[in-house]
């Protein structure tokens, strides 16, 4: 029977800017510019468990649609905040997003999600597309979704 249980492991490093704003304020005497920037990074281990069906089109070509769960362990995560104010000067701060002391609502180190996808296999070459989303949120009102292309 061409039904399979597929599992594995992958590493994920995500980074980017969460917010970049600049505003001009008037304090009653002068105008001054305020710049605010947040950048983030997170390193995770992802363990997928999928159920799939291998449909052989010929001896060399097959299609493998699948669906399943993903278990994600978030190892490290930082949020860097940079503020620049022409009146007060520059300040920066780096926060651990999983630490109670750094964050009011710390992010979850463990997440469960789902995924669905398909791969096209030709000899030993594999091309896959998948989409996944969280069941357990990363943080309060913060979900992560992913679209993946694999080769």
Helices and strands as residue ranges (DSSP letters): E 3-7, E 10-26, E 31-56, E 61-85, E 89-96, E 110-122, E 125-134, E 145-150
